[in-house]
Amino acid sequence: MRFILKLIILLTLFALSCSQGEPELDPSSTSLIIESSVIYSIDDLISAGWKKDREFDNSEYPETVEIAYGFFERKDIEAWVYKSADEAKKFGVDYGEQAVDKKPGQTDYLIPRVNRYHAYVIIGNLMLLCETEILDCQNLIEKLPE
């Protein structure tokens, strides 16, 4: 009986120790906010391997510094650059939610073809729209300078 009790305690402690640390990313999640004080630019994304295709007119979004569209590992990723992390969270979440909620067939006026994003990530002053899932953007984020 003591052996079973010790085994249960040991397994419980092991399970608790494994659950500590970084939270696992839920693959079905459509949004992620990563707290960071780093101020990123489009050049940082390019240095990380993102291929910039075009910039958009951001005059309708005066809170943005710039908006650009590109690719990373064969996935579409649109980048919205804000002046600060606070502005990215304040303004980026709304547009990210709108982009994710678009139905198939709805076009984005910034891109003349049908372009649908299924997730977005905010890190520091960036809001990234991810083509299929958060992992598309997460792979790029891992290559950004800290």
GITAVEN-V705196 format. One record per pair of residues at least 12 apart in sequence whose ideal C-beta (glycine too) atoms are under 10 Angstrom apart, sorted by the first residue. I is the first residue (numbers start at 0). GAP is how many residues later the second one is. Records with the same first field share a line. If there is no record, write none. Layout:
I = GAP  GAP
This chain:
24 = 108  109  110  113
25 = 108
26 = 92  106  107  108
27 = 91  105  106
28 = 90  92  104  105
29 = 66  67  69  70  71  87  88  89  90  100  103  104
30 = 61  62  65  66  69  88  89  90  91  99  103
31 = 64  87  88  89  90  91  96  98  102  105  106  109
32 = 52  55  56  59  60  63  87  88  89  90  94
33 = 51  87  88  89  90  92  103  104  107
34 = 50  54  87  88  89
35 = 49  52  86  87  88  89  90  105  108  110
36 = 47  48  87  88
37 = 47  85  86  87  88  106  107  108
38 = 26  42  43  44  45  46  85  86  87
39 = 39  41  42  45  48  83  84  85  86  88  101  104  105
40 = 24  25  38  40  84  85
41 = 13  23  24  25  26  28  37  39  84
43 = 35  37  80  82  99  100  101
44 = 23  25  27  32  34  36  81  83  95  96  98  99
45 = 22  24  33
46 = 96  97  98
47 = 24  91  92  93  94  95  96  97
48 = 22  23  24  90  91  94  95
49 = 18  20  21  22  23  27  29  78  87  90  93  94
50 = 19  20  21  22  23  26
51 = 16  17  18  19  27
52 = 15  16  17  18  23  25  58
53 = 13  14  15  16  56  57
54 = 12  13  14  15  24  55
55 = 12  13  22  24  52  53  54  55
56 = 53
57 = 22  23  52
59 = 49  50
60 = 19  21  30  31  34  49
61 = 29
62 = 17  19  20  21  24  25  27  28  29
63 = 15  16  17  18  19  23  24  27  28  31  61  63
64 = 15  16  17  18  19  22  60
65 = 13  14  15  16
66 = 12  13  14  28  43  60  62
67 = 12  13
68 = 39  41  42  46  60
69 = 70
70 = 60  69
71 = 56  58  59  64  65  67  68  69  71
72 = 62  63  66  67
73 = 57  62
74 = 55  56  57  58  60  61  62  64  65
75 = 35  39  40  41  53  54  55  56  60
76 = 40  43  44  51  52  53  54  59  60  62  63
77 = 17  18  21  30  32  33  37  39  42  49  50  51  52  53  59
78 = 47  48  49  50  58  61
79 = 12  15  16  19  40  42  45  46  47  48  49
80 = 43  44  45  46
81 = 40  42  43  44  45
82 = 42
83 = 40  41
84 = 37  38  39  40  41
85 = 39
86 = 38  40
87 = 34  35  36  37  38  39  40
88 = 33  35  36  38
90 = 31  36
91 = 28  29  30  33  34  35  36  37
92 = 27  29  34
93 = 33
94 = 25  32  34
95 = 21  23  24  25  26  31  32  33  34
96 = 23
97 = 19  22
98 = 16  17  18  19  20  21  28  30  31
99 = 16  17  18  19  20  29  30
100 = 16
101 = 12  13  14  15  16
102 = 13
103 = 12
107 = 21
114 = 14  16
115 = 13  15  16
116 = 12  13  14  15  16  19  20
117 = 12  13  14  15  16  18
118 = 12  13  14  15  16  17  18  19
119 = 14  17
120 = 13  14  15  16  17  19  20
121 = 15
122 = 14  15  17  18  21
123 = 17  20
125 = 14  15  18
127 = 12  13
